[in-house]
Amino acid sequence: MSDGEQDKLTTSLLPRHVAIIMDGNGRWARERGKPRHAGHQAGARAAQVVVEAAGREGIEVLTLFAFSSENWSRPKGEVSRLMDLFRRAIKQSVPRLHENGVRLRFLGDRSRFPGDLQQRMLDAEALTRENHRLNLNIAAGYGGRWDILQATRRIATAVASGELDIDSVDEARFSACLSLAELPEPDLFIRTGGERRISNFFLWDLAYTELHFTDRLWPDFGEDCFRQALSDFAERERRFGGVGKDGETRNA
């Protein structure tokens, strides 16, 4: 890519919001004869690299799918190690994120997380609330169906109490009750590890998101891979159900 093309990419063709499923930590560890928690530790280091790259590229929002609502069914020992990893990651990363102007949010159902970890999430969000350089979302205990269900319950409660008229419920009103209410929907979705599915991630918000799948396991997904995904996005024509540049009408 030429310097001119690079300038064009970084100024006008970047996605505002990139969402990533960080898949492949366990397989990465297994291929190296290491325990699964070693793969999760390597994955945490890869996440730090991508967050820093997103900041340099001028990405407005980055969402990392760290722990799904279904992950609670994993063996108790693995879940316990993941909770410990979350604690260490918050303790070590939040001061640096704050210094670099990153606002941190945690998306998902926190009720099943240990109380001390819930408090650390709240403290990290409070500390970084006024930062604007990069919005970093960590989806933890998150599920797309859960998100839609909790939004539906909020609307139903408001209608039942008379605070909201049922006829005023439209897509915008519904979106405002979802986890990403204050943020733009993802423009680019990346999944590592070779799987080609979205796995209950942002089911409502990914309606017109560009999808990028790679066989690279997450711990091996570095800045070059991230930039390649951005370049791939820049070459796509987003139509949102409209007419393409060639004049043809398409459904997507």
C-alpha positions in Angstrom: 0.0 0.0 0.0 1.4 3.4 -1.0 1.8 6.3 1.4 -1.2 8.0 -0.2 -3.3 5.0 0.2 -2.3 4.7 3.8 -3.2 8.3 4.5 -6.6 7.7 2.9 -7.1 4.6 5.0 -6.3 6.3 8.2 -8.4 9.4 7.6 -11.5 8.3 5.8 -11.9 4.6 5.4 -11.4 3.4 9.0 -14.2 1.7 10.8 -15.5 3.8 13.8 -16.2 0.6 15.8 -14.3 -2.7 15.6 -15.6 -5.7 17.6 -13.5 -8.8 18.0 -14.1 -12.4 19.2 -10.7 -13.4 20.5 -10.8 -17.1 19.7 -8.0 -19.7 19.8 -6.3 -19.3 23.2 -6.8 -23.0 24.2 -5.7 -24.4 20.8 -2.7 -22.1 20.9 -1.7 -23.6 24.2 -2.4 -27.2 23.2 -0.2 -26.9 20.1 2.7 -25.9 22.3 2.1 -28.5 25.0 1.0 -25.9 27.5 -2.0 -25.7 29.9 -5.0 -23.7 28.8 -4.4 -20.9 31.2 -1.1 -20.2 29.5 -3.1 -19.6 26.3 -5.4 -17.2 28.1 -2.3 -15.3 29.4 -0.9 -15.1 25.9 -4.3 -13.9 24.7 -4.3 -11.1 27.3 -0.9 -9.9 25.9 -2.3 -10.0 22.4 -5.3 -7.9 23.5 -2.9 -5.3 24.9 -1.2 -5.1 21.5 -4.4 -4.7 19.6 -5.7 -2.0 22.0 -2.6 0.0 21.5 -2.8 -0.4 17.7 -6.4 0.7 17.7 -5.4 3.8 19.6 -2.7 4.6 17.1 -5.0 4.1 14.2 -7.6 6.4 15.5 -10.4 3.8 16.0 -13.2 5.4 18.0 -14.6 2.2 19.7 -13.0 -1.2 20.2 -15.0 -4.1 21.7 -13.3 -7.3 22.8 -15.4 -10.4 23.6 -13.6 -11.7 26.6 -16.1 -14.0 28.3 -19.5 -15.0 27.0 -22.5 -15.9 29.0 -22.0 -19.5 27.9 -18.4 -19.6 29.2 -19.7 -20.1 32.7 -20.3 -23.7 31.8 -16.5 -24.3 31.4 -14.7 -26.4 34.1 -14.7 -24.6 37.4 -10.9 -24.6 37.5 -10.6 -22.8 34.2 -13.3 -20.3 35.1 -11.5 -19.6 38.4 -8.2 -19.0 36.6 -10.0 -16.7 34.1 -11.4 -14.6 37.1 -7.8 -14.3 38.4 -6.6 -13.2 35.0 -9.4 -10.6 34.9 -8.3 -9.3 38.3 -4.6 -9.0 37.2 -5.5 -7.5 33.9 -7.6 -4.8 35.5 -5.0 -4.0 38.1 -2.1 -3.8 35.6 -3.8 -2.3 32.6 -6.3 0.3 33.9 -3.7 2.9 35.1 -2.0 2.7 31.7 -5.3 2.9 29.8 -6.2 5.9 31.9 -2.9 7.7 31.2 -3.5 7.1 27.5 -7.0 8.6 27.4 -8.9 5.3 27.1 -12.4 5.0 28.5 -13.2 1.5 29.7 -16.6 -0.1 29.9 -17.7 -3.6 30.8 -20.7 -5.0 28.9 -22.7 -8.0 30.1 -24.4 -9.5 33.1 -22.1 -8.9 36.0 -24.2 -10.7 38.6 -22.3 -14.0 38.5 -18.9 -12.4 38.8 -17.2 -12.4 42.3 -18.1 -9.3 44.3 -14.5 -7.9 44.4 -14.3 -8.2 40.6 -17.6 -6.4 40.1 -16.2 -3.6 42.3 -13.0 -3.4 40.2 -15.1 -3.1 37.1 -17.0 -0.2 38.6 -13.9 1.5 39.8 -12.2 1.2 36.4 -15.3 2.7 34.7 -15.4 5.5 37.1 -11.7 6.3 36.8 -11.8 6.4 33.0 -15.3 7.9 32.4 -14.0 11.3 31.2 -11.5 9.9 28.7 -12.2 10.3 25.0 -9.2 9.0 22.9 -10.6 5.4 22.6 -13.7 3.7 23.9 -12.7 0.2 25.0 -15.5 -2.2 25.7 -14.8 -5.5 27.4 -17.7 -7.9 26.8 -17.7 -10.1 29.9 -20.6 -12.3 30.9 -22.2 -11.0 27.7 -24.6 -12.8 25.3 -26.5 -11.3 22.4 -29.7 -13.0 23.4 -29.3 -11.7 27.0 -28.8 -8.2 25.6 -32.0 -8.4 23.6 -33.9 -9.9 26.5 -32.8 -7.3 29.0 -33.7 -4.5 26.5 -37.1 -6.1 26.0 -37.7 -6.2 29.7 -36.8 -2.6 30.2 -39.2 -1.5 27.5 -42.0 -3.7 28.8 -41.5 -2.3 32.3 -41.7 1.2 30.9 -44.8 0.5 28.9 -46.5 -1.2 31.9 -45.8 1.7 34.2 -47.1 4.2 31.7 -43.7 5.9 31.2 -43.6 4.8 27.5 -46.3 4.5 24.9 -46.2 1.2 23.0 -46.6 3.0 19.6 -43.4 4.9 20.2 -41.3 1.8 20.4 -39.2 1.6 17.2 -35.7 0.5 16.3 -34.1 3.6 17.7 -35.9 3.2 21.0 -35.0 -0.5 21.2 -31.4 0.2 20.4 -31.2 2.8 23.1 -31.9 0.0 25.7 -29.1 -2.3 24.5 -25.6 -2.4 25.9 -24.2 -0.3 23.0 -26.8 2.4 23.5 -24.4 5.3 23.7 -22.0 4.0 21.0 -22.1 3.4 17.3 -22.8 -0.1 16.1 -19.8 -2.2 14.9 -18.6 -1.4 11.4 -16.1 -4.3 11.4 -16.3 -7.6 13.2 -13.2 -9.8 13.5 -13.1 -13.4 14.6 -9.8 -15.2 15.0 -9.2 -19.0 15.3 -10.8 -20.2 12.1 -14.5 -20.4 13.1 -17.0 -18.7 10.8 -19.8 -17.7 13.1 -20.8 -14.8 15.4 -21.5 -17.0 18.5 -24.2 -14.9 20.2 -22.3 -11.7 20.0 -24.2 -8.4 19.3 -27.0 -10.2 17.5 -29.0 -6.9 17.0 -26.0 -4.6 16.4 -24.2 -6.7 13.7 -27.1 -6.4 11.2 -24.9 -4.6 8.6 -21.4 -5.1 10.0 -18.6 -6.2 7.7 -17.3 -9.6 8.8 -13.6 -10.6 8.8 -12.6 -14.1 9.7 -9.0 -15.4 10.0 -7.5 -18.7 10.8 -4.8 -17.0 13.0 -5.2 -18.0 16.6 -5.7 -15.0 18.9 -2.4 -15.0 20.7 -0.7 -14.8 17.3 -3.0 -12.0 16.1 -0.7 -9.0 16.2 -0.7 -5.4 14.9 0.0 -6.5 11.3 -3.0 -8.8 11.4 -5.2 -6.0 12.8 -4.0 -3.6 10.1 -4.7 -6.2 7.4 -8.3 -6.4 8.7 -8.6 -2.6 8.5 -7.3 -2.6 5.0 -9.7 -5.4 4.0 -12.5 -3.2 5.4 -11.4 -0.2 3.5 -11.7 -2.1 0.2 -15.3 -3.1 0.8 -18.4 -1.2 -0.4 -21.0 -0.9 2.3 -24.5 -0.6 0.8 -26.9 -1.1 3.8 -29.5 -2.6 1.5 -29.1 0.2 -1.1 -27.6 0.6 -4.5 -24.0 -0.2 -5.2 -21.5 1.9 -7.2 -22.3 -0.3 -10.3 -25.9 0.8 -10.1 -27.2 -2.6 -9.1 -29.7 -3.0 -6.3 -28.8 -5.5 -3.7 -30.4 -6.8 -0.5 -27.3 -6.2 1.6 
